[in-house]
Structures are given as C-alpha cells and as structure tokens.
Amino acid sequence: MSFSLIFNSHPADTLTKHFVTSCIMLTAFYIVSPLAIAALFGFARLVNPRTGQIGSR
C-alpha cells in the first residue's frame, strides 16, 4: 500500500469521518452522562453524612 493514498485522501471523506465520529461521541455522552449522575446519587445515598463512612445511616 502506498502512502500517497493516505496523504492524498479526499477532504470530504475526512470531514465525513470526523462528522460520524463526533456524532457517535455525542450519542455516547448523552447516554453515559445520566447513568454516571445516577450512579453518583446512588453512591451518595450509601454514605453517612455525619461520619463520611459507607454504611448504615
């Protein structure tokens, strides 16, 4: 395989690949963010606010 194929790729192809990649990353962000926030709230419920220890309140 020649390196000229890599360096002379069409700019529209590169732009399309970046667009698809950014769409996938945004979709993953919108799915993972609420899950992470829910996990933080769930973990916060386990922590005793007086002592900071994990366990019974």
MODELLER restraints for C-alpha pairs under 7 A, 6 or more apart:
rsr = mdl.restraints
at = mdl.atoms
rsr.add(forms.Gaussian(group=physical.xy_distance, feature=features.Distance(at['CA:46:A'], at['CA:54:A']), mean=5.71, stdev=0.5))
rsr.add(forms.Gaussian(group=physical.xy_distance, feature=features.Distance(at['CA:46:A'], at['CA:55:A']), mean=6.05, stdev=0.5))
rsr.add(forms.Gaussian(group=physical.xy_distance, feature=features.Distance(at['CA:47:A'], at['CA:53:A']), mean=5.63, stdev=0.5))
rsr.add(forms.Gaussian(group=physical.xy_distance, feature=features.Distance(at['CA:47:A'], at['CA:54:A']), mean=4.47, stdev=0.5))
rsr.add(forms.Gaussian(group=physical.xy_distance, feature=features.Distance(at['CA:47:A'], at['CA:55:A']), mean=6.24, stdev=0.5))
rsr.add(forms.Gaussian(group=physical.xy_distance, feature=features.Distance(at['CA:48:A'], at['CA:54:A']), mean=6.14, stdev=0.5))
rsr.add(forms.Gaussian(group=physical.xy_distance, feature=features.Distance(at['CA:48:A'], at['CA:55:A']), mean=6.58, stdev=0.5))
rsr.add(forms.Gaussian(group=physical.xy_distance, feature=features.Distance(at['CA:48:A'], at['CA:56:A']), mean=6.76, stdev=0.5))
rsr.add(forms.Gaussian(group=physical.xy_distance, feature=features.Distance(at['CA:48:A'], at['CA:57:A']), mean=5.10, stdev=0.5))
